[in-house]
Amino acid sequence: MVTAVAGEAAAPQGCAHIWMVDTPDGATSVGHCVRCNSLREFYNSIPEDKRINNSDIFTGRRGPNRQAWSEDDADSAVRSMYRR
């Protein structure tokens, strides 16, 4: 699963890339676009410092003295994960 980008080579403008990523071997894998043959490096996992723990959104467990998530809060949090 591709989760983040380490770097990207210059690509022709307007290419809607379709990436074929090599089998994971180490921290990153190389991918190439089947349309324009551009190369790009993909992380094989999310670095620890980039991870967030939002499991409390789904379990309803929050620390003491904290209010539970409302349905609107949870919906907003989930939607924000898919924004770029």
N, C-alpha and C positions, 0 to 999 in steps of 0.2 A: 504494500500500500504506500503510495506516495503521499507524504505529509507536508513537506516543506521544500523550498528551493535553496540550494547553496549558491548557485551562480548560473549565468545563462550566456551563451555565445550570441553574437549578433545574428539576427534572423531577418529574412526578407519581410518587408512591411506587408501587412494584410494576411499573413499566413495564420489560419486557424489551426494551430498545432495539434497533431495527434501523436502523443508520446508513446514510444515503445521503450520501456525501462528494463535494463538488464536485471538478472537475478541478484538479490541482495548478497553482498560480499563485503562486510565491513560497515563503516559508518555511512557511506554514500554509494549510490549506483549511478551509472551514466545512462541517460536516455537519449534517443534520437527521434526527431520528427519524421514520420513516414512521408510527409508531404514535401518538406523543404530540406530535409537532412540536417537541420540544425542540431547541435549537441547541447545538453543541459545536464547538470548534476543535481540529483535528488537525494535528500536525507532519507535514510531507511527507518528512522524513528525521530520523534520530537525530542530535542535536547531538554534535559531536566529543567533548566532555567526558563524554558518557554511553556512548560506545562502549567495548567491551572487545575485546581480541584473544585469542581462545581457539583460534586455528587449530592450536596445538600439540597440542590434544586429538586432532585428527583426523589430523594428519600424523605424529605420534610424534616430531617434532623438538623437543627441549628444549635449553636452554642447557647449556654445559659444567658438569660437577659436579652435574647434576640427574638424578634417576631418571626413567625413562620412566613414563608413565601405565599403570596396570593397567586391565584391563577394567572393574573395579568403579569406579575413579576416573572413567573416561570416561563410563560409564553414569550415575553420580551427577551429573556436570557437565551432561550433556545434560538429565536430568530437572529439574535446578534452573533451567534456562533457561525452563521452561514453568510454574514455580510463580509464584504471585502473592503 
